[in-house]
Amino acid sequence: MRRMREDDGAVAVLVALLAVVLFGFGALVIDVGALYSERRQLQNGSDAGALAVAQLCAGGSCGAFLADARGFASGNAVDDVSRVETGEVCGLGPGLPACTNPPTGLAGDGYVRVTARTRETDGTNLVPPALASVLVPGYSGKDVSASSTVIWGSPGGVDAQLAITFSQCEYKKLTQDAAGNTVYAPPYTAALERTIYFHDTTEASTCPAGPSGADLPGGFGWLDPDAGCRATITNGWAGDNTGVSASKACKQALEDLYGKTVFIPVFDGTNGLSGNNGEYHIWSYVAFVLTGWNFSGTQQNSTHQPSGKNNPCKSSQTCLSGFFIEAVAPGGGPVSGGPDQGVRVVQLVS
């Protein structure tokens, strides 16, 4: 049976319609996918750039913030190219230009916002279409962007690398000058090296200490440790670990941390209970460059003191020696509105 001539026209129309549909799906899959991939790369780049700049700002100077943001944004692109325009690194921090539409309700001491935009290897600023230009005459691509905001400030918690604590009263006594200003190192000189005493009523001076110099009955500054002598702090409280001697794990931790920066929790109160039921309320965290210690069974002299005077404390005492410094703690957040005692963290918020 011969096909009617009219069928040829119907097939042609059907093929044309199907071609449009296929091109449409192709544009959706290929072009929209390319835009999604571009935005994901830009988001990674703006996150990395904002975190890098915030680390600098938290340390006291935002440095070459535009160059740093551009470097990290491009470094996170598959083709190693993206762009961060002048004015698209802004915030509240030393040297940062203010944002025209600043965010509200942020915690911490400051923030930085970084916006990364499309840049192709040929120098153009549009993600080129593969099929969409066939369906949309004049469409030459899209400029994609992504923004990130990072805050910095006092930590709501940090990795307490040594399961030990001392009091707010002792911290202020060791670090404040006559005018009440906190004095940090560097320089790393004998005059600025400090000794934190545990289990001692004499050196604690006017700071409260319980029987036998304990901060809690049966507690001598050690916190409940994990297998590596790190402390677990939950909702601002840390459990007491009884006894004056350092455990085997804590002796090893002291050796591993010698000469390094240790982040130590400082308490401002206790639950008043004794033994393993005792808990310390953590007030803040301080950065301490560990230079020496004296505990039962382990002792390290400080090289910053003259020979013969470099034992941090008497053999009958327990102590740490070192320098209080300002430092940015590794890891991210959380940022709190708590007191600034020289330790700061950064946190990605958007």
Buried (B, 14 or more C-beta within 10 A) or exposed (E): EEEEEEEEEEEEEEEEEEEEEEBBEBBEEBBEEBBEEBBBBBBBBBBBBBBBBBBBBBBEEBBEBBEBBBBBBBBBBEEEBBBBEEEBBBBBBBEBBEBEEEBEEBBBBBBBBBBBBBBBEEEEBBBBBBBBBBBEEEBEBBEBBBBBBBBBBBBBBBEBBBBBBBBBBBBBBBBEEEEEEBEBBEEEEEEBBBBBBBBBBEBBEEBEBBEEBBBBBBBBBBBBBEEEBBBEBEEBBBBBBBBBBBBEBBBBBBEEBBEEBBBBBBBBEBBEBBEEBBBBBBBBBBBBBBBBBBBEEBBBBBEBBEEEEBBBBEEEBBBBBBBBBBBBBEEEBBBBEBEBBBBBBBBBBE
